[in-house]
Amino acid sequence: MVAGYVHFLLHVTKYYGHKRDDYLLVLVSFFFFFSITLSALLKNRAVPQSYLM
């Protein structure tokens, strides 16, 4: 799961890295991903592979 976070962050950084004005969008994207993962963990369910990209 940690690998999923790292891969997600690298993907977002690579995609939005050249746009300095979109740093907030990156933060929101990470928060969205974290929220989905946290919800899945609280329900004791596996995180869908589609969110891990």
N, CA, C and O atoms as a GROMACS GRO file, in nm:
protein
  212
    1MET      N    1   0.084  -0.121   0.000
    1MET     CA    2   0.000   0.000   0.000
    1MET      C    3   0.087   0.125   0.000
    1MET      O    4   0.052   0.226  -0.061
    2VAL      N    5   0.201   0.118   0.068
    2VAL     CA    6   0.293   0.231   0.067
    2VAL      C    7   0.342   0.255  -0.074
    2VAL      O    8   0.359   0.370  -0.117
    3ALA      N    9   0.366   0.146  -0.147
    3ALA     CA   10   0.409   0.159  -0.287
    3ALA      C   11   0.302   0.230  -0.368
    3ALA      O   12   0.332   0.305  -0.460
    4GLY      N   13   0.177   0.205  -0.334
    4GLY     CA   14   0.067   0.272  -0.403
    4GLY      C   15   0.070   0.422  -0.380
    4GLY      O   16   0.049   0.500  -0.472
    5TYR      N   17   0.096   0.462  -0.255
    5TYR     CA   18   0.107   0.605  -0.225
    5TYR      C   19   0.221   0.669  -0.302
    5TYR      O   20   0.205   0.776  -0.362
    6VAL      N   21   0.337   0.603  -0.300
    6VAL     CA   22   0.455   0.658  -0.367
    6VAL      C   23   0.431   0.670  -0.516
    6VAL      O   24   0.463   0.772  -0.577
    7HIS      N   25   0.373   0.564  -0.576
    7HIS     CA   26   0.347   0.567  -0.720
    7HIS      C   27   0.247   0.677  -0.754
    7HIS      O   28   0.261   0.746  -0.854
    8PHE      N   29   0.146   0.692  -0.668
    8PHE     CA   30   0.045   0.796  -0.691
    8PHE      C   31   0.108   0.935  -0.684
    8PHE      O   32   0.081   1.020  -0.768
    9LEU      N   33   0.192   0.957  -0.583
    9LEU     CA   34   0.257   1.087  -0.568
    9LEU      C   35   0.350   1.117  -0.685
    9LEU      O   36   0.354   1.230  -0.734
   10LEU      N   37   0.424   1.016  -0.729
   10LEU     CA   38   0.514   1.036  -0.843
   10LEU      C   39   0.434   1.066  -0.969
   10LEU      O   40   0.474   1.151  -1.049
   11HIS      N   41   0.322   0.997  -0.985
   11HIS     CA   42   0.238   1.019  -1.102
   11HIS      C   43   0.183   1.161  -1.104
   11HIS      O   44   0.188   1.230  -1.206
   12VAL      N   45   0.131   1.205  -0.990
   12VAL     CA   46   0.074   1.340  -0.981
   12VAL      C   47   0.182   1.446  -0.997
   12VAL      O   48   0.162   1.546  -1.066
   13THR      N   49   0.297   1.423  -0.933
   13THR     CA   50   0.406   1.520  -0.943
   13THR      C   51   0.458   1.530  -1.085
   13THR      O   52   0.490   1.639  -1.132
   14LYS      N   53   0.467   1.417  -1.152
   14LYS     CA   54   0.517   1.416  -1.290
   14LYS      C   55   0.419   1.488  -1.382
   14LYS      O   56   0.459   1.556  -1.476
   15TYR      N   57   0.290   1.471  -1.353
   15TYR     CA   58   0.188   1.529  -1.440
   15TYR      C   59   0.168   1.678  -1.416
   15TYR      O   60   0.150   1.755  -1.510
   16TYR      N   61   0.172   1.716  -1.288
   16TYR     CA   62   0.144   1.856  -1.253
   16TYR      C   63   0.268   1.934  -1.212
   16TYR      O   64   0.260   2.053  -1.181
   17GLY      N   65   0.384   1.868  -1.211
   17GLY     CA   66   0.505   1.930  -1.160
   17GLY      C   67   0.544   2.058  -1.232
   17GLY      O   68   0.598   2.150  -1.171
   18HIS      N   69   0.517   2.064  -1.364
   18HIS     CA   70   0.558   2.181  -1.441
   18HIS      C   71   0.462   2.298  -1.424
   18HIS      O   72   0.489   2.409  -1.470
   19LYS      N   73   0.350   2.272  -1.355
   19LYS     CA   74   0.253   2.379  -1.332
   19LYS      C   75   0.259   2.419  -1.185
   19LYS      O   76   0.197   2.356  -1.100
   20ARG      N   77   0.334   2.523  -1.156
   20ARG     CA   78   0.351   2.562  -1.016
   20ARG      C   79   0.222   2.613  -0.954
   20ARG      O   80   0.206   2.609  -0.832
   21ASP      N   81   0.131   2.660  -1.036
   21ASP     CA   82   0.006   2.713  -0.983
   21ASP      C   83  -0.090   2.602  -0.940
   21ASP      O   84  -0.190   2.628  -0.874
   22ASP      N   85  -0.059   2.478  -0.978
   22ASP     CA   86  -0.149   2.368  -0.948
   22ASP      C   87  -0.106   2.287  -0.826
   22ASP      O   88  -0.150   2.173  -0.808
   23TYR      N   89  -0.019   2.346  -0.742
   23TYR     CA   90   0.026   2.272  -0.625
   23TYR      C   91  -0.092   2.239  -0.533
   23TYR      O   92  -0.092   2.136  -0.466
   24LEU      N   93  -0.191   2.327  -0.531
   24LEU     CA   94  -0.309   2.301  -0.447
   24LEU      C   95  -0.388   2.183  -0.502
   24LEU      O   96  -0.443   2.104  -0.426
   25LEU      N   97  -0.393   2.172  -0.635
   25LEU     CA   98  -0.464   2.060  -0.697
   25LEU      C   99  -0.397   1.928  -0.662
   25LEU      O  100  -0.465   1.827  -0.641
   26VAL      N  101  -0.264   1.929  -0.655
   26VAL     CA  102  -0.191   1.809  -0.616
   26VAL      C  103  -0.227   1.770  -0.473
   26VAL      O  104  -0.248   1.653  -0.442
   27LEU      N  105  -0.233   1.871  -0.386
   27LEU     CA  106  -0.266   1.846  -0.246
   27LEU      C  107  -0.408   1.789  -0.233
   27LEU      O  108  -0.431   1.695  -0.157
   28VAL      N  109  -0.501   1.848  -0.307
   28VAL     CA  110  -0.639   1.800  -0.304
   28VAL      C  111  -0.649   1.658  -0.358
   28VAL      O  112  -0.723   1.575  -0.306
   29SER      N  113  -0.572   1.630  -0.464
   29SER     CA  114  -0.573   1.496  -0.523
   29SER      C  115  -0.522   1.393  -0.423
   29SER      O  116  -0.579   1.285  -0.410
   30PHE      N  117  -0.415   1.428  -0.352
   30PHE     CA  118  -0.360   1.338  -0.251
   30PHE      C  119  -0.460   1.317  -0.138
   30PHE      O  120  -0.478   1.206  -0.088
   31PHE      N  121  -0.526   1.426  -0.096
   31PHE     CA  122  -0.624   1.416   0.011
   31PHE      C  123  -0.740   1.326  -0.030
   31PHE      O  124  -0.791   1.248   0.051
   32PHE      N  125  -0.783   1.337  -0.156
   32PHE     CA  126  -0.892   1.255  -0.208
   32PHE      C  127  -0.852   1.108  -0.204
   32PHE      O  128  -0.929   1.022  -0.160
   33PHE      N  129  -0.730   1.079  -0.252
   33PHE     CA  130  -0.681   0.942  -0.253
   33PHE      C  131  -0.668   0.888  -0.110
   33PHE      O  132  -0.705   0.774  -0.083
   34PHE      N  133  -0.616   0.971  -0.020
   34PHE     CA  134  -0.599   0.930   0.119
   34PHE      C  135  -0.734   0.902   0.184
   34PHE      O  136  -0.748   0.807   0.261
   35SER      N  137  -0.834   0.985   0.152
   35SER     CA  138  -0.968   0.968   0.210
   35SER      C  139  -1.028   0.835   0.166
   35SER      O  140  -1.089   0.765   0.247
   36ILE      N  141  -1.012   0.802   0.038
   36ILE     CA  142  -1.066   0.675  -0.013
   36ILE      C  143  -0.998   0.558   0.056
   36ILE      O  144  -1.063   0.461   0.096
   37THR      N  145  -0.865   0.567   0.069
   37THR     CA  146  -0.790   0.459   0.133
   37THR      C  147  -0.829   0.445   0.279
   37THR      O  148  -0.847   0.334   0.329
   38LEU      N  149  -0.843   0.556   0.348
   38LEU     CA  150  -0.879   0.553   0.489
   38LEU      C  151  -1.018   0.495   0.509
   38LEU      O  152  -1.041   0.417   0.601
   39SER      N  153  -1.110   0.532   0.421
   39SER     CA  154  -1.246   0.478   0.429
   39SER      C  155  -1.245   0.327   0.410
   39SER      O  156  -1.315   0.254   0.481
   40ALA      N  157  -1.165   0.280   0.315
   40ALA     CA  158  -1.156   0.136   0.290
   40ALA      C  159  -1.096   0.064   0.410
   40ALA      O  160  -1.141  -0.045   0.447
   41LEU      N  161  -0.995   0.124   0.471
   41LEU     CA  162  -0.932   0.062   0.587
   41LEU      C  163  -1.028   0.056   0.706
   41LEU      O  164  -1.031  -0.043   0.779
   42LEU      N  165  -1.106   0.160   0.723
   42LEU     CA  166  -1.200   0.162   0.835
   42LEU      C  167  -1.308   0.057   0.817
   42LEU      O  168  -1.363   0.006   0.915
   43LYS      N  169  -1.338   0.025   0.694
   43LYS     CA  170  -1.440  -0.077   0.666
   43LYS      C  171  -1.378  -0.216   0.654
   43LYS      O  172  -1.447  -0.313   0.623
   44ASN      N  173  -1.245  -0.224   0.679
   44ASN     CA  174  -1.174  -0.351   0.669
   44ASN      C  175  -1.189  -0.414   0.531
   44ASN      O  176  -1.204  -0.536   0.519
   45ARG      N  177  -1.185  -0.330   0.430
   45ARG     CA  178  -1.196  -0.379   0.293
   45ARG      C  179  -1.070  -0.341   0.216
   45ARG      O  180  -1.003  -0.243   0.248
   46ALA      N  181  -1.038  -0.420   0.116
   46ALA     CA  182  -0.920  -0.392   0.035
   46ALA      C  183  -0.944  -0.269  -0.051
   46ALA      O  184  -1.057  -0.242  -0.093
   47VAL      N  185  -0.837  -0.194  -0.076
   47VAL     CA  186  -0.847  -0.076  -0.160
   47VAL      C  187  -0.858  -0.120  -0.305
   47VAL      O  188  -0.777  -0.201  -0.351
   48PRO      N  189  -0.956  -0.069  -0.378
   48PRO     CA  190  -0.971  -0.106  -0.520
   48PRO      C  191  -0.844  -0.076  -0.598
   48PRO      O  192  -0.782   0.029  -0.580
   49GLN      N  193  -0.806  -0.167  -0.686
   49GLN     CA  194  -0.683  -0.149  -0.763
   49GLN      C  195  -0.691  -0.027  -0.854
   49GLN      O  196  -0.587   0.030  -0.889
   50SER      N  197  -0.810   0.014  -0.892
   50SER     CA  198  -0.825   0.128  -0.982
   50SER      C  199  -0.772   0.257  -0.918
   50SER      O  200  -0.729   0.348  -0.989
   51TYR      N  201  -0.776   0.265  -0.785
   51TYR     CA  202  -0.728   0.386  -0.719
   51TYR      C  203  -0.575   0.386  -0.707
   51TYR      O  204  -0.514   0.490  -0.688
   52LEU      N  205  -0.515   0.265  -0.718
   52LEU     CA  206  -0.369   0.257  -0.706
   52LEU      C  207  -0.301   0.284  -0.839
   52LEU      O  208  -0.180   0.307  -0.844
   53MET      N  209  -0.379   0.279  -0.948
   53MET     CA  210  -0.326   0.306  -1.082
   53MET      C  211  -0.204   0.220  -1.109
   53MET      O  212  -0.145   0.228  -1.217
   0.00000   0.00000   0.00000
